[in-house]
Amino acid sequence: DEEFRIYEDMTVIYRITEMNVKVYYMNKSTVGYRVHADSVSRSNKLEETRTEEAHRIFKKYRSKHLNLLNPIDLSIYYECWLRFKYKGFKGRKGIVILNKLSLFYWYLRLSGIRK
């Protein structure tokens, strides 16, 4: 998806899974790229750009599969709000604590997946 320049790998995975192709995870690095200090994935100057693009990807690829009546899906919307819209209170965000209010967080933890 040429609309996204930073997270092009994410969009590929979303499009592949939308075609019902099973994707396997290999817990091993196979490619080393963007490992220098000025890379797009590490530059602090581009943090806002990365966040905006990640939010657009969420809206384009993930949100269309979510149902507001499903508690797990609703918690994914909650986590998205925390990540992209929540500004915090008096300069403090408390994301670690607020994530624990998400059913999706606990579903992943109980499934053995760490965020």
N, C-alpha and C positions, 0 to 999 in steps of 0.2 A: 504494500500500500504506500504509494509515493507521497501521500499526504503527511506521513510521519517520517521524520528524519533521524530521530534518536533511538526510538524503540521499535525499529522495523522487525526485530526478531519476535517481539510480542505479538505483533499483528499477524505474522506468519502462523504462529501457534494457534491463535484464535480462529483464523480462517481454516486451518487444517482440521481442528476439532469440530468446527461447524459442518464439515463434510463427513463427519462420523469416522474419521480415520483415527485409529488408536495410536497414541504417542507414548513412547517409552522413555523413561528417565534413566540416564547413566550417571552415576555419582562419581564422575571423573572429568577433569578438565581435558578437553580435546583440542581447543584452540586458545591461543593467547593473543588477545587484541585489546586495545584500549587500556593498556596497562601503564602508560606513561602519565605523568602528573598533569599534562595539558589536555588529556583526552576529554571528549564530550561527557563520558560517564563519570569522570572524577572532578571536573572543574566546578569549583564553588560559584563561579560567575554565571554558570548556566543552570543553576539549581531551579530557578523560577521557570525557565524554558522547559526543563525536564518535567517539572510538576504539571505545567499546563498541558504538555503533550500526553502525559500519562492519564490526565483527566479526560482529554478528548478521546483517547483510546477506550477508556472505561465507558464513556457515553456511546461510542460507536459500536463496540464489539461486545461488551458485557451486559450493559443495562437492558438490552432488548431481550435477554434471556431470563431476567429476574421478574419475580411476581411479588408485588407488595403484600399479598395475603399469605405468603410463605414466610415464617419467622426467620429462617436461615437467610433467605434472600433479603429480607428487610434488614437484617444485621449487616449484610454486605453493603447495602446503601448507607447504613450508619457508619461503617468503617471508611467508606468513600468520603462521606461528609467530614469525618475526623481528619482524613489525610489532605483533602483539597480545600475545604471551606472553613473549618473550625479555626478560629484565631486565638483561642485561649482566654484566660482570665487574669488580668494584671500581669501580662507577660509570661505566664506559665500555661503550658498546654496540658500536661499530665496525660499524654497519649497512652503511656504504658498502663496506667490505671484504667482509663476510659475504654481501652480495647478490651479489657476483661469484662465489660458489660455486654459484649457482643456474643450472641449464640454461635456465630460462625467461628469466632476465636476458640470457644470451648469445643466445638465440633472438631476442629483441626487438632487441637491439643489431645483430645480423647482418641483421635484416630492415629496419634503418634507423629503428627506433623507439627514442626515448630515454625513459627513465623519469624 
